[in-house]
Amino acid sequence: MADELILWGVGTTRTIRAHWALHELNLPYTSRPILPRSGETKTAEYTALNPRQKIPLLQDGDLTIGESAAIVAYLANKHRRANGDLVPDCPKLYAKWLEWCFFIVTELDSTSLYVMRRHGTNKGLAHIYGYAPQVVMKAGEYFSEQLRHVDVALSDGREYLMGNQFTTADILLTTCLTWAIDYGIGICDSAVPYLERVTSRAGYRAGEIANSAQI
């Protein structure tokens, strides 16, 4: 009997990544719909599982793993099927997949969008980290500059970042694109049909519903 999968966390751009991957892979799991900055991540029970007190967190038997990009990569690798599913089989394509994943979580997410979240007023955390409009503006500009890498890739007509194969890199990029639109940055023209195509997937729609479910 397989170990039960338990996913902690809902309601954020990062928690949806894990919900989405689980639905893409058709894996049954139990959702623990706790929210960030609600006190729920600071309970003794949760802190014992994750001393960082962050969401999402995946439990797979006696394994616990945090960080949304790590969770979706772990699930994709563990539950590969004949066609590779959410991660390429070819070593060279695997390397390019890794490059995309690291680029997205560092240059688009943490260096750009999360800086805007920390220091902006639009659904932001300025009340915690301080309002810094100049920093927010520069972070938005940097995001747009880095998005040129995505624009070049998608402009050749490929269906997904890795060509015809949908991977976890697409999960990561999609959440950053929707986040950017929400923040009023805008996205490159080539990403518009890409985003429509990816968010029409059944896995995304199911993950979005799961990510919005609260106690």
N, C-alpha and C positions, 0 to 999 in steps of 0.2 A: 504494500500500500504506500502510495506516494505521500511525502510529508505535506502537511497543509500549508498553503501559502496565505500569509496574512499581510495585508498592506495597510500601514498607518498613514493617515493624512488625506485631506481633501481641500479643495477650494483655492489652489494656487496654480500658477503656470507650470510649476515644477512637479506638483503631485499628479497632474493630469498625464504626464509622460508615462508614469508607471502604470496607471489605470489603462491607458491606451495600449501599451505593450501587452499587458495581460489579456486584453480583449482581442488584440490581433492574433495572439497565439492560442486563443480559445482555452485559456487556463482557468479553472475554477479557483476562486480565492475568497477570503473573508476580508471585508473592508472595515477598518477601524477609523471612522470619520472624524478624526480630531483636527482642529484648526491651529494655525500658528498664532502666537501672541495672544492666546486665549487662556493661558494657564494650563491647558491640557498637555502640552509637551513638557511641563515642569513637574508633573506628578512623580511620585517615587517609582511607580510601576514603569512609566515610560522612560524615565531617566536611567533606570537600571538596564533597559534595552539599548538606549541611545544617550550617552552622557552629553552629546552635543545639543540635545533637546531640539532637534530639527526634524522636519518632515520633507519628503516621504521617508519611510523606513519599511523595508521588506523583511519578513521572517519566512525562512524556508527551512522547516525543521529546526535544527539547532544553529542554523546560520542566520545572522542578522546583517543587513547591508543597507547603508544609507547612500545619499547622493543619487539624484534622479538619473543622471547619465550612466552611472555605474549599475544601477538597478536594471535599466532596460538592456544594457549590454550583457549583464549576467543572464537575464532571462533568455535573451536571443541566442546566446552561446549554448546554454544548457538545453534549450528546447529546439535545437536545429532539426529540420527535416531534410528530405532529399534535395530540395531546391535551395537550402540554406535559410529560407524564410527571412528573418530580419537582420541577417549579417552575412556578408559574402563568404563563400568557401575558398575561392582563389586567393592565394597568399598576397598577390599584388593588389587585388581589389580590396582585400582585408586591410592592407596598409592604407589605401586611399580612404576607406571607411573610417579608420582610426583618425586619420588626418582631419576629415570633416567633423567628426565628433568633438575632437579637442578644439578645433577652430571655433565651432559654434558655442561651446560652453565657456570658452575663455574670451574670445574677441567680441562675440555678439551678446552673450548673456552677462557674465560677471563684469567685464570691463566697460560695457556700454549700458545695457538696459537696467541692470541692477544698481548701477551708479545713479541712474535717473530715478529709480524707485527710492533709493536711500535719501536723496536730496531734493526731490521734487514734491509738489503739492498735489499732483494728480494721482490720487490713490496711493500716495507715497508715504515715506517714513521720516519725513523732515522733522516731525515732532520728536523723533528719537535721535536722529543723526544731524539735524541742522539743515535749514533751507539754504540752498546754494544755487541760485538760478544760472550763474555763469558756468558752473560745473555741469549742470543738467544740459545746458545748450551745447557745450563741447562734447559731452558724452553722446548726445544725439547726432552730432556731426560725425563723430568717430564711427558710430553704428552705420551711418549711410555710406561712409567711405569703405568700411569693411564689407558691406553688402555687395560691393562691386564684384567680389569674388564669387558670390552666389549668382549674380546677374550674368557673368561670363559663362558659368557652367550651364545655367538653365537656358541661355539664349541659343544653344545648339539644338533645342527641341527635345531634349531628353525628358522622359516622364518623371523620373525621380533623380535625386542627387547621384545615385550610383547607376544611372541608366534606366533599365526596365525593371530593376529590382527595388522594391520598397524596403527600406532598412530603418534601424533606429536613428540614423542620422536625419532622416526625414521627420521623425517624431520630434527630435530636438529642434530642428530648424523651424518647423511649423509653429511650435510654441513661441519661438522668438519672433516670428513674423506677426502672429496675432497680438503679441505683447507690444510690438512696435506700433502697430495700427492703433491699439488702445491708447498708446501714449502720444499719438498724433505725429509720429515721425514720418510715416508712410513707408512704402516698400517699392522696390524696383518693378518696372512693368512686367518683366519676365516672371516675377514671382506671383503675380496676380492669378493667372490660370493654374499655376502650380498649386497655390494655396487652395483654390476652389476644388481642384482634383483630389488633393490629399484629405481635406476636411469632409469630403463626401464619402470617404471610406466608412464602412460599418463599424470598424474598430474604433475610429475616432469618435463617432457619434455615441457609441456605447461608453467609451471612456469619459466623454464629456458629461454624460448623465451620472456616471459613477462618481466623478470628481465633484459634482455639485450636490451630491447626497449628504445631508447632515443629520445629526441626531435630533 
